[in-house]
Amino acid sequence: MPAHTVNTLVVTTTLADSLLDRLKKLVPTVHYHPDGNVPDAALAEVDVLFTSWLGVPRSIDSFSKTPNLAHVQLLSAGADKAVQSPAFLDALAHGRHDVSLGSASGTHVLSIPPHCLMATLALYHQLQQQVLIAQNEARWAKGTEIPGLDEDAYYVRSIRGKTVALLGYGHLARETARLFQVFGVTIIAANSSGTRKLDVGYIIPGTGDRDASIPSEFYSTSDAESLKAFLSRTDILIASLPSTSATKYMLDAEKLSWLPDNAVFVNVGRGDLVKSEDLLTTLNRPGGLYGAALDVTDPEPLPNEHPLFTHPRVIITHHLSGNAEGERGIAVDILALNVERLRKGEKLVNLVDLEKGY
């Protein structure tokens, strides 16, 4: 791509003063409008827009208002809302591709993959049921009160020798694979192509699986038989997929029935991967899911009194697994990297395919 002079940055998301100071050293002019109301004078000169997960503020309905704009950088890893911004929809409608969109994918590898490991172990230990008795009844529980695979006695299930299946193999899944591999598990993965792909996005040093070498085998989510083979091997299913037309309700009651008996399911991607009703059906049938840890749900937020909230083998964490200490600083690191690449005419990291939505 041609080099682009970056003199003006517009920020429409909330940042600490220390992070704003970093940006002011990076770019000569920084306009800070966290309310999204950007004056026309700033729009006329902006080169890069740094914005929230919602994307370009809705008041900017066309990039004709931002003639110098080259790149929109998100604070968030998910881009499904941003690609629906009026300005990007208008650009697609008119065949414009001169303004790129970048995500902060990779920001959450320090929080969400450990959450996946924690949630899996909690389900295998039935930790949530032990905590409930202690907190709600303030007493010492007996092992026979903690239901598990054996109705007569509690025991901790071991993940050693189990197959951990990663549905989606982006930044989060790659770091999740790295963390799980020390537990003596078999790791497999599924993505749209069914092939190993090099990670060319932003990587925090020491994390992830850049060359996709950890999984022993890859499967394709685009091929029904491949997906069935993938799920049929799965003891621990961890989903980190974005919300797209291809992933919406990808899993249903039939596909969940392809899982081996007493598998567990962890979802840290998007809730509309599976309907809550199908999850409940699978949790409640004999030999169905042993447990589910849901950071995201369908719908989201989950309505008050929904049965998933009180299901004894479900852990719900309110879409908070990615709220990481220092995450905005990492997002600023990604922004700074892309600003420098713009100036040099180099390919940016974490570019979003506007048509795919990720």
C-alpha angles and dihedrals in degrees: 000000000000118000115262126204109232110203102140131049125183117201118198099172131076115269135174117251091250091058092046089053089055091052093049088058090049100048127030095226124035122180112196116202109152090171089065094239102127119182117240091242091060092045090053093060105029116127099177130022119206109197146160128267088279091070127212109013111260090238086071099070096165137027088228084086090059106049095169097043113124104164143020114206120197126216088214136069093223117076102178093106095040095057087058092058110127091240094055093043088052091048092051091047090055096041094248116155101162095105114067128204123217130189130210090237108161093039093105102046090104093058115023100050091051086048090055091052092045093048093049093051091045091055092046088051093040084229095161092063092049091050093049093055092047096047101036099038102024094220142110112267128218120234091242089063092063107077117217138144090306112056092202101051140021120236134164114253115226123226091203109117093014125125115245110201119198114206101204121014107219129123095302096047093046092055090043089055091050092052095046097048093078091063096070096253132142111243124206130169142201129205136159095273101036090227139108112262131191114243105237096170131094112305126189105225113264095019136101136010106279097183095038091238099138101075112078091213140013128215132192123244087197093064117068095208092047091050090049091051089049095051093043090062095047125114095160117029115195116184124195100160124144121237110265137141088264096051101039107117090347087151119056135163092278094051091045087054088063089069116098117258115285097013119157128227128210119185120191097149118070128326096229090072087091136012115247090231091059091049091052092048091053094044092051102045120092109268091011126128114333088208146333132218110200123189088165130036144187110267102023122236092034110234118257113269093021109158093236089068093064101030106127094225098046129091116196120192103180099239091294102121091098097049091108131179107256095006094137090054090055090049089053088051089056091047091051091050092052093047090055091047091050090053091051095043092243127144112274124235125243095018114178122226100228094207095048093040097227 
